[in-house]
Amino acid sequence: MRTTKTLLPALAAAVALAGCATTEGPGERPDIPVTGVHWTVDSLTVDGRRTASPAPTAYVEFQPGGRSAGNAGCNRFTAAATVDGDTVTVGKSTRTQMACDGPVQGFENAFLKAFTGRLEARLDDDRLTLTTPDGDTIALTEQPAAPLAGTTWHVDSLLEGKTATSLPAGTEGRAHLTVADDGTARGNLGCNNFTATVKTGSGKLTFGPLAVTRKMCTKPQMELEQHLYGTLSSGTVTFRIQHRALSVTAQDGSGFAARAAAR
């Protein structure tokens, strides 16, 4: 009995020490692996009401160095963002000032309001959920880099030299381009559909004559069509892909930028 009384305190102390050795203190949990990934915004749930993203180009990327950047549905944005364990802390965002359609603008405003402050992050395979202190959630899905061929590219801004400008009001989400492996291209110029042959080289595209439908279009749609038609029919153009972003530039510096649609 004397031996038992001597061992019990020692065993209890050993168990306590073992428990302390394996307990992670504040800030010691591994950071959730969200940095360097392209996260497409699927939906936003506010006050129990879920709204699917109306824009295929909405996304978030958490960058090394404590920054985040993305597209809120129409406008691009940047914000400070740090990851600590399963907590993501996002600072005040700044965004471009493009005019957007009503549903897209409403989603964008609600998304940026939710995407700020301390957010609880949960990762399930390729799906990320960010939860605000009020219980609102942002649902996102990891998206791989997009190849040129076979991807539907949605035009989201126009280029003039080094300046990017917004699409004419009311034309957002209409213009798109798909280059196929068989040397053809098809898409929409903002109102009318088009098809063409296309030759691809190292960072170069050469479109053949565009066959375009002849719908009646609004003035903003025609403005967009003229810009895109001018770029695609100007001869050999330069293209560049950065993960899921495409830029196409003619020799005179005009062109457009586009984002890959979510898979």
Secondary structure, 3 states (H helix, E strand, C coil): CHHHHHHHHHHHHHHHHHHHHHCCCCCCCCCCCCECCEEEEEEEEECCEEEECCCCCCEEEEECCCEEEEECCCCEEEEEEEEECCEEEECCCEECCCCCCHHHHHHHHHHHHHCCEEEEEEEECCEEEEECCCCCEEEEEEECCCCCECCEEEEEEEEECCEEECCCCCCCCCCEEEECCCCEEEEECCCCEEEEEEEECCCEEEECCCEECCCCCCHHHHHHHHHHHHHHCCCEEEEEEECCEEEEECCCCEEEEEEECCC
